[in-house]
Amino acid sequence: MRLKLVTATSLLALCLVTTAQGVEINQGGADALKGTLTKLLPEDLAKSGLITVNPAGTRYEIIYDLAKLLAKADPATFAINGLAPFSTFATPLDSGLWNIEGDNKFSVSGHFKGKDEKPTDFSYSIASLVYSGVFDPAISYLRSATSTAKDIKLTSKSETEEVSASIASMDQKLSSTDSAGGNGRIDLTGSGSMSAFVEQISGAQMPPVEIRADSVDVEAKVNGLPAKQIREMVFFILDHVEEKELSPENSDKIKGILKEAFPLLASFSETIGVNNLTVSTQVGSGGVKAFGYNVAIDGPTNAMRFGFGMNAQEISFDSPLMPASYSPFLPTSFDLQLAMPNLDFASFGDALMAMDFNEKAPETSGEEMGKKLFRDDRLTVEFPKISAKSDVYDIDMTGKIEGRVDTQKDYSMEATILARDLDKTIAAVQELAKTDPDLNQVSFGIMMVKGFAKTDADGRSRWDISVSRDGAVAVNGQQIKGPDGPDQDQDQGLEPDQEQEPDQGQDAVPAPPQQP
């Protein structure tokens, strides 16, 4: 028995693994299509009527009756009502590709019991789901596709929690082209959007929470995806899923597939944008006009760069728990961008190829594999941009930290910090210190830091900070801390209770300006 359960989407993809032999639609072709698909299922499920294929004019109608999957389920433990059959239409083309299309709707409800034996009622509905695409049997994936879903609703209710969510509409698009150099690799571009998202959460131990967003937009792109090799890996797993141990021949075969698949991609990028996001609770509400998230991987396999970032604009927060005097210090916008360059995926792939897939890996194997990503155990984290802005401060920072993955001590840092209207920040802290005396130390610290600053042409205060691996620290070219030397008590023969005179030389910290 091979695969216990395959999703409807996977079933459709896997059933079209042979090229179309012509456009003639007949019962023989329908039976062949059904046979190709059901051979992946257990025999009893294949004969249950889960999948039916019929000729339908110039195309085949594939009918999925997912209720057959629940035939042996205990109604007291798991039950779904309204799970009606749905259809997908597949049209073979002279080119060997297939047109895929469908127009369905769903409205189901039911209940289940978890491990705690507590019942949960749920419902799920889509008023309309329309999709179409072009499927390529050579890669067992869609070459292009579009889909639109409308009026999506979800509810879940148990003794301790209740959740409901709705989306007015959701659109998705996918396109692909063959990668430069061929070898079965493809470049994929996808986009999606949803509108009028609303989620409400409440529970016995928590007050109600409502999350809203006018829209959510997603853009993604992956280049150099080894589609044929991924297809071969999927079928290899299906063929050997129940084997406890691979034979030497099969172990070499999967390693060969993996070797051809590396690198798994040439580049990847994804951005997510959320517009007019709000969160409301009984103790206050907050929101952001625009929130963004991005991730990217690119570069040669022995020096790939991983980047991550998020940003927010026009942040708001309103709660009686927040004293009015502190509200000016809440950021109204921020931007955080991080990156890790020079990741050695080539060495990582070589280490993967050397593994014995039948041998039980030691607990440290994952950690050791991870270290292969860092050449000579060196790690670099870049900060292309870190910024935050409020009514009383405006700060930007760029820089990088270099260190080792096996210790936290051996590191260096280069950073530049820029602050606009620093006197305004100091004045705001001093005003707040009138009601919170502990903030006097913060005010004093900011003034001391200001003493090291340079002033740029645009009026911003600048600090160029350098921390070397030997522990020396310099700000704007002025050394404020010397290299870390050996332990003075041991190397100079001092008794533990003897005190040294403070260093008054170049390593001494300049006196801070007088507090007004």
C-alpha positions as CSV (number, residue, x, y, z in Angstrom):
1,M,0.0,0.0,0.0
2,R,1.6,3.2,-1.1
3,L,0.1,6.5,-0.1
4,K,-2.6,6.7,2.6
5,L,-4.0,10.1,1.6
6,V,-3.4,12.6,-1.1
7,T,-5.1,16.0,-1.4
8,A,-7.4,16.8,-4.2
9,T,-4.9,19.3,-5.7
10,S,-2.1,16.8,-5.6
11,L,-4.3,14.1,-7.2
12,L,-5.1,16.3,-10.1
13,A,-1.4,17.2,-10.6
14,L,-0.2,13.6,-10.4
15,C,-2.9,12.2,-12.6
16,L,-1.7,14.3,-15.6
17,V,1.8,12.9,-15.6
18,T,1.6,11.6,-19.2
19,T,1.4,13.9,-22.2
20,A,-1.8,14.2,-24.1
21,Q,-1.8,11.9,-27.1
22,G,-4.4,13.9,-29.0
23,V,-7.5,15.9,-28.5
24,E,-10.0,13.0,-29.0
25,I,-12.2,12.7,-25.9
26,N,-13.6,9.3,-25.2
27,Q,-14.4,6.9,-22.4
28,G,-11.1,5.0,-22.9
29,G,-9.2,8.2,-22.2
30,A,-11.4,8.9,-19.2
31,D,-10.7,5.4,-17.8
32,A,-7.0,5.8,-18.4
33,L,-7.0,9.2,-16.6
34,K,-8.8,7.7,-13.7
35,G,-6.5,4.7,-13.6
36,T,-3.4,6.9,-13.6
37,L,-4.7,8.8,-10.6
38,T,-6.2,6.0,-8.5
39,K,-3.1,3.9,-8.6
40,L,-1.6,6.2,-6.0
41,L,-4.4,5.3,-3.6
42,P,-5.1,2.3,-1.3
43,E,-7.2,-0.2,-3.2
44,D,-10.3,0.2,-1.0
45,L,-10.2,4.0,-1.5
46,A,-9.5,3.8,-5.2
47,K,-12.7,1.7,-5.6
48,S,-14.8,3.9,-3.2
49,G,-15.9,6.4,-5.8
50,L,-13.6,9.1,-4.5
51,I,-12.7,10.0,-8.1
52,T,-14.8,9.7,-11.2
53,V,-13.6,10.8,-14.7
54,N,-16.1,11.3,-17.5
55,P,-15.9,12.6,-21.1
56,A,-17.5,16.0,-21.3
57,G,-17.6,17.3,-24.8
58,T,-14.1,18.5,-25.7
59,R,-12.7,17.9,-22.2
60,Y,-12.7,15.5,-19.3
61,E,-14.7,16.1,-16.1
62,I,-12.9,14.9,-12.9
63,I,-15.3,14.6,-10.0
64,Y,-14.0,14.5,-6.5
65,D,-16.3,13.1,-3.8
66,L,-14.3,13.9,-0.7
67,A,-17.1,12.5,1.6
68,K,-15.8,9.0,0.6
69,L,-12.7,9.8,2.7
70,L,-14.9,9.9,5.8
71,A,-16.7,6.6,5.2
72,K,-14.9,4.9,8.1
73,A,-14.7,7.9,10.4
74,D,-16.5,7.7,13.8
75,P,-19.3,10.3,13.6
76,A,-19.0,11.0,17.3
77,T,-15.3,12.0,16.8
78,F,-15.3,13.6,13.4
79,A,-18.2,14.5,11.0
80,I,-18.7,17.0,8.1
81,N,-22.1,18.0,6.7
82,G,-22.6,19.5,3.2
83,L,-19.4,18.0,1.6
84,A,-20.8,17.8,-1.9
85,P,-18.8,16.5,-4.9
86,F,-17.0,19.1,-7.0
87,S,-15.6,19.1,-10.5
88,T,-12.4,20.1,-12.3
89,F,-12.2,20.0,-16.1
90,A,-9.1,19.0,-17.9
91,T,-8.6,19.5,-21.7
92,P,-5.6,17.8,-23.4
93,L,-3.9,20.0,-26.0
94,D,-1.9,19.0,-29.1
95,S,1.2,20.6,-27.5
96,G,1.1,18.0,-24.7
97,L,-0.1,20.6,-22.1
98,W,-3.5,20.5,-20.4
99,N,-6.0,23.3,-19.8
100,I,-7.4,23.1,-16.2
101,E,-10.5,25.0,-15.1
102,G,-13.2,24.8,-12.6
103,D,-16.1,26.8,-11.0
104,N,-17.2,25.6,-7.6
105,K,-18.6,26.6,-4.3
106,F,-18.3,25.1,-0.8
107,S,-20.4,25.2,2.3
108,V,-19.6,22.7,5.0
109,S,-20.0,22.4,8.7
110,G,-19.2,19.7,11.3
111,H,-17.5,18.9,14.5
112,F,-14.4,17.0,15.8
113,K,-12.8,16.0,19.1
114,G,-9.2,16.6,19.8
115,K,-6.8,14.7,22.1
116,D,-8.5,16.3,25.1
117,E,-11.9,14.8,24.0
118,K,-13.4,18.3,24.0
119,P,-15.7,18.9,21.0
120,T,-15.2,21.7,18.5
121,D,-17.8,22.9,16.0
122,F,-16.7,24.4,12.7
123,S,-18.0,25.8,9.4
124,Y,-16.3,26.8,6.2
125,S,-17.8,28.3,3.0
126,I,-16.7,29.9,-0.3
127,A,-19.5,31.4,-2.3
128,S,-17.6,31.2,-5.5
129,L,-14.2,29.6,-6.6
130,V,-13.3,30.1,-10.2
131,Y,-9.9,29.0,-11.5
132,S,-8.1,28.2,-14.8
133,G,-4.6,27.3,-15.8
134,V,-2.2,25.4,-18.0
135,F,-0.7,22.2,-16.6
136,D,2.7,20.9,-18.0
137,P,3.0,17.1,-17.5
138,A,6.8,17.4,-18.1
139,I,7.2,19.1,-14.8
140,S,4.0,18.0,-13.1
141,Y,3.2,21.7,-12.4
142,L,1.2,24.6,-13.7
143,R,2.8,26.8,-16.3
144,S,0.2,29.5,-15.6
145,A,-2.9,29.9,-13.5
146,T,-5.5,32.4,-12.2
147,S,-8.1,32.0,-9.5
148,T,-10.7,34.1,-7.8
149,A,-12.6,33.2,-4.6
150,K,-15.4,35.3,-3.1
151,D,-17.1,35.5,0.2
152,I,-14.9,33.2,2.3
153,K,-16.1,32.5,5.8
154,L,-14.7,30.3,8.6
155,T,-15.9,29.7,12.2
156,S,-14.6,27.5,15.0
157,K,-16.2,27.2,18.4
158,S,-15.1,25.1,21.4
159,E,-15.8,25.3,25.2
160,T,-12.8,27.6,25.6
161,E,-12.4,29.6,22.4
162,E,-14.4,31.0,19.5
163,V,-12.9,32.2,16.2
164,S,-14.6,33.6,13.1
165,A,-12.9,35.0,10.0
166,S,-14.1,36.4,6.6
167,I,-12.6,37.6,3.4
168,A,-14.6,39.4,0.8
169,S,-12.5,38.2,-2.1
170,M,-9.2,36.6,-3.0
171,D,-7.3,36.7,-6.3
172,Q,-4.2,34.7,-7.3
173,K,-2.0,34.7,-10.5
174,L,0.9,32.4,-11.5
175,S,3.2,32.5,-14.6
176,S,6.4,30.7,-15.5
177,T,9.1,30.6,-18.1
178,D,12.0,28.2,-18.7
179,S,15.2,29.4,-16.9
180,A,18.2,30.4,-18.8
181,G,20.4,27.4,-19.3
182,G,17.4,25.0,-19.4
183,N,18.0,21.6,-17.6
184,G,14.3,21.5,-16.7
185,R,14.5,24.5,-14.4
186,I,11.8,27.2,-14.5
187,D,11.3,30.7,-13.2
188,L,8.0,31.3,-11.4
189,T,6.2,34.6,-10.7
190,G,3.1,34.7,-8.5
191,S,0.9,37.4,-7.0
192,G,-2.2,37.4,-4.8
193,S,-4.5,39.7,-3.0
194,M,-7.3,39.6,-0.5
195,S,-9.8,42.3,0.5
196,A,-11.8,43.1,3.6
197,F,-10.2,40.6,6.0
198,V,-11.8,40.4,9.4
199,E,-11.0,38.0,12.3
200,Q,-12.6,37.9,15.7
201,I,-11.3,35.9,18.6
202,S,-12.7,35.4,22.1
203,G,-12.3,32.9,24.8
204,A,-13.0,32.1,28.4
205,Q,-9.5,33.3,29.4
206,M,-9.2,36.3,27.1
207,P,-11.2,39.4,26.1
208,P,-12.5,39.6,22.6
209,V,-10.0,40.7,19.9
210,E,-10.8,41.9,16.4
211,I,-8.3,42.1,13.6
212,R,-9.1,44.0,10.3
213,A,-7.3,44.8,7.1
214,D,-8.6,46.5,4.1
215,S,-6.3,44.5,1.8
216,V,-3.3,42.1,1.8
217,D,-1.1,42.0,-1.3
218,V,1.6,39.3,-2.0
219,E,4.3,39.2,-4.7
220,A,6.7,36.3,-5.0
221,K,9.3,35.1,-7.5
222,V,11.6,32.1,-7.7
223,N,14.2,31.6,-10.4
224,G,16.0,28.4,-11.3
225,L,13.6,26.0,-9.7
226,P,14.5,22.4,-10.6
227,A,10.9,21.3,-11.4
228,K,11.8,18.0,-13.1
229,Q,14.0,16.9,-10.2
230,I,11.4,17.9,-7.6
231,R,8.9,15.8,-9.6
232,E,11.3,12.9,-9.5
233,M,11.8,13.3,-5.7
234,V,8.0,13.3,-5.1
235,F,7.5,10.1,-7.0
236,F,10.5,8.5,-5.3
237,I,9.0,9.3,-1.9
238,L,5.6,7.9,-3.0
239,D,7.3,4.7,-4.2
240,H,9.3,4.2,-1.0
241,V,7.3,5.9,1.7
242,E,6.7,2.7,3.6
243,E,10.2,1.3,3.4
244,K,12.0,1.3,6.7
245,E,15.4,1.3,5.0
246,L,16.6,2.2,1.5
247,S,18.7,-0.3,-0.4
248,P,22.1,0.9,-1.5
249,E,20.9,1.3,-5.0
250,N,17.9,3.4,-4.0
251,S,20.0,5.5,-1.6
252,D,22.4,6.3,-4.5
253,K,19.4,7.1,-6.7
254,I,17.9,9.7,-4.4
255,K,21.3,11.2,-3.8
256,G,21.7,11.5,-7.6
257,I,18.3,13.2,-7.9
258,L,19.3,15.6,-5.1
259,K,22.7,16.3,-6.7
260,E,21.0,17.3,-9.9
261,A,18.5,19.4,-8.0
262,F,21.2,21.5,-6.3
263,P,21.1,24.4,-6.1
264,L,17.4,24.2,-5.2
265,L,16.9,27.7,-6.6
266,A,18.9,30.6,-8.1
267,S,17.0,33.3,-6.3
268,F,13.8,33.9,-4.3
269,S,11.9,37.0,-3.3
270,E,8.6,37.6,-1.5
271,T,6.9,40.8,-0.4
272,I,3.7,41.1,1.6
273,G,1.8,44.4,2.1
274,V,-1.0,45.0,4.5
275,N,-3.1,48.1,4.2
276,N,-5.1,49.7,7.0
277,L,-4.5,47.0,9.6
278,T,-6.3,47.5,12.9
279,V,-6.4,45.5,16.1
280,S,-9.2,46.2,18.6
281,T,-9.6,44.9,22.2
282,Q,-11.5,46.0,25.3
283,V,-8.3,47.5,26.7
284,G,-7.4,49.6,23.6
285,S,-6.8,49.6,19.9
286,G,-4.0,50.1,17.5
287,G,-3.3,50.1,13.9
288,V,-1.0,50.8,11.0
289,K,-1.7,52.5,7.7
290,A,0.7,50.3,5.8
291,F,2.7,47.3,7.0
292,G,5.3,45.5,4.8
293,Y,7.3,42.3,5.0
294,N,10.0,41.1,2.6
295,V,12.4,38.2,2.2
296,A,15.0,37.5,-0.5
297,I,17.7,35.0,-1.3
298,D,20.1,35.4,-4.2
299,G,23.7,35.2,-5.3
300,P,26.1,32.3,-6.3
301,T,25.6,29.1,-4.4
302,N,28.9,29.5,-2.5
303,A,28.0,33.0,-1.4
304,M,24.3,33.5,-1.3
305,R,22.7,36.4,0.5
306,F,19.6,36.1,2.7
307,G,17.7,39.3,3.4
308,F,14.7,40.0,5.6
309,G,12.8,43.1,6.5
310,M,9.6,44.7,7.7
311,N,8.3,48.2,7.9
312,A,5.3,50.1,9.1
313,Q,3.9,53.6,8.4
314,E,1.5,55.8,10.4
315,I,1.3,53.6,13.5
316,S,-1.4,54.5,16.0
317,F,-2.2,53.2,19.5
318,D,-5.0,54.2,21.8
319,S,-5.3,52.7,25.3
320,P,-6.1,54.0,28.8
321,L,-3.3,51.7,29.9
322,M,-0.8,54.0,28.2
323,P,-0.1,57.3,30.1
324,A,-0.6,60.3,27.8
325,S,2.9,61.6,28.7
326,Y,4.5,58.5,27.2
327,S,2.5,58.5,23.9
328,P,5.0,60.8,22.1
329,F,7.7,58.2,22.4
330,L,5.7,55.5,20.6
331,P,7.1,55.1,17.1
332,T,4.8,56.4,14.3
333,S,6.9,54.5,11.7
334,F,9.8,52.1,11.6
335,D,11.9,50.2,9.0
336,L,14.0,47.1,9.8
337,Q,16.2,45.5,7.2
338,L,18.7,42.7,8.0
339,A,20.8,40.5,5.8
340,M,23.2,37.6,6.0
341,P,25.7,37.4,3.1
342,N,28.2,34.7,2.0
343,L,26.1,31.7,2.9
344,D,27.8,28.6,1.5
345,F,24.9,26.5,0.1
346,A,27.4,24.6,-2.1
347,S,29.2,23.1,0.9
348,F,25.9,22.5,2.5
349,G,24.8,20.5,-0.5
350,D,28.1,18.5,-0.5
351,A,27.6,17.6,3.1
352,L,24.0,16.5,2.4
353,M,25.2,14.2,-0.4
354,A,27.7,12.6,2.0
355,M,25.0,11.6,4.5
356,D,23.9,8.0,5.0
357,F,20.1,8.3,4.7
358,N,19.6,5.0,6.5
359,E,21.8,5.9,9.4
360,K,20.2,7.4,12.5
361,A,21.8,10.9,12.6
362,P,23.2,12.0,16.0
363,E,21.6,14.9,17.7
364,T,24.4,17.3,16.6
365,S,24.0,16.4,12.9
366,G,21.6,19.3,12.3
367,E,23.9,21.8,14.0
368,E,26.9,20.5,12.1
369,M,25.0,20.7,8.8
370,G,24.0,24.3,9.6
371,K,27.6,25.2,10.2
372,K,28.4,24.3,6.6
373,L,26.5,27.4,5.5
374,F,29.2,29.6,7.2
375,R,32.6,29.5,5.6
376,D,35.4,29.1,8.2
377,D,32.6,29.4,10.9
378,R,32.5,33.1,10.2
379,L,29.1,34.9,10.3
380,T,28.2,38.3,9.1
381,V,24.9,40.2,9.8
382,E,24.3,43.4,7.9
383,F,21.9,46.1,8.8
384,P,21.2,48.0,5.5
385,K,18.6,50.1,7.3
386,I,17.1,50.4,10.8
387,S,15.0,53.4,11.5
388,A,12.4,54.6,13.9
389,K,10.5,57.9,14.1
390,S,8.1,59.5,16.5
391,D,7.0,62.9,17.5
392,V,10.1,63.4,19.6
393,Y,12.9,61.3,17.8
394,D,14.1,60.4,14.4
395,I,16.8,57.8,14.2
396,D,18.5,55.9,11.4
397,M,21.2,53.2,11.7
398,T,23.3,51.2,9.2
399,G,26.1,48.8,9.8
400,K,27.3,45.2,10.1
401,I,28.5,42.7,12.7
402,E,31.1,40.0,12.0
403,G,31.7,37.1,14.3
404,R,31.8,33.4,14.7
405,V,29.1,30.8,15.0
406,D,30.9,28.9,17.7
407,T,31.4,31.8,20.2
408,Q,29.8,35.1,21.1
409,K,33.1,36.8,22.2
410,D,35.0,37.0,18.9
411,Y,33.2,39.7,16.9
412,S,33.6,43.2,15.4
413,M,31.1,45.9,14.4
414,E,30.9,48.9,12.2
415,A,27.9,51.1,12.5
416,T,26.6,54.6,11.7
417,I,23.9,56.2,13.7
418,L,22.1,59.4,12.7
419,A,19.6,61.3,14.8
420,R,17.6,64.4,13.9
421,D,16.6,67.0,16.4
422,L,18.4,65.4,19.3
423,D,17.8,68.5,21.5
424,K,14.1,67.9,21.0
425,T,14.5,64.3,22.3
426,I,16.5,65.4,25.3
427,A,13.9,68.1,26.2
428,A,11.1,65.5,25.9
429,V,12.9,63.1,28.2
430,Q,13.6,65.8,30.7
431,E,9.9,66.8,30.7
432,L,8.9,63.2,31.3
433,A,11.5,63.0,34.1
434,K,9.5,65.5,36.1
435,T,7.0,62.7,36.8
436,D,9.4,59.8,36.6
437,P,12.8,60.8,38.2
438,D,14.4,57.5,37.1
439,L,14.5,59.0,33.6
440,N,17.0,61.7,34.7
441,Q,19.7,59.0,34.1
442,V,18.4,58.5,30.6
443,S,18.5,62.2,29.9
444,F,22.1,62.4,31.3
445,G,23.1,59.4,29.1
446,I,21.7,61.0,25.9
447,M,23.6,64.2,26.6
448,M,26.8,62.3,27.2
449,V,26.3,60.4,23.9
450,K,25.7,63.8,22.2
451,G,29.1,64.9,23.3
452,F,30.7,62.4,20.9
453,A,28.5,63.3,17.9
454,K,29.4,65.1,14.7
455,T,27.0,67.3,12.9
456,D,26.2,66.5,9.2
457,A,25.4,69.1,6.6
458,D,21.7,68.4,7.0
459,G,21.8,69.0,10.7
460,R,21.6,65.5,11.9
461,S,23.9,64.2,14.7
462,R,26.3,61.4,13.5
463,W,28.1,58.6,15.3
464,D,30.5,56.4,13.3
465,I,31.1,53.5,15.7
466,S,33.8,50.9,15.4
467,V,34.3,47.9,17.6
468,S,37.3,45.7,16.7
469,R,37.8,42.0,17.5
470,D,40.3,42.9,20.2
471,G,37.7,44.9,22.1
472,A,38.8,48.4,21.1
473,V,36.0,50.9,20.6
474,A,36.1,54.1,18.6
475,V,33.4,56.8,17.9
476,N,33.9,59.2,15.1
477,G,37.6,58.2,15.0
478,Q,38.2,58.9,18.7
479,Q,39.1,55.8,20.7
480,I,37.1,55.6,23.9
481,K,38.1,52.1,24.9
482,G,41.4,50.4,24.3
483,P,42.0,46.7,23.3
484,D,41.1,44.1,25.9
485,G,44.4,43.2,27.6
486,P,45.3,40.3,29.9
487,D,44.0,40.0,33.4
488,Q,45.8,42.7,35.3
489,D,45.7,41.0,38.7
490,Q,47.4,37.9,37.3
491,D,49.8,39.4,34.9
492,Q,51.1,42.2,37.1
493,G,51.1,40.3,40.3
494,L,48.5,42.5,42.1
495,E,46.7,41.3,45.1
496,P,42.9,41.0,44.6
497,D,42.3,43.9,47.0
498,Q,44.8,46.2,45.4
499,E,43.3,48.9,43.2
500,Q,44.9,50.4,40.1
501,E,44.8,54.1,39.3
502,P,42.4,54.8,36.5
503,D,43.9,55.3,33.1
504,Q,44.1,59.0,32.2
505,G,45.5,58.4,28.7
506,Q,43.9,58.0,25.4
507,D,41.4,55.4,26.6
508,A,39.8,57.7,29.1
509,V,36.2,58.6,28.4
510,P,35.8,62.4,27.7
511,A,33.9,64.3,30.3
512,P,30.2,64.6,29.4
513,P,28.7,68.1,28.9
514,Q,27.1,69.7,32.0
515,Q,23.5,69.0,32.5
516,P,21.4,72.1,32.0
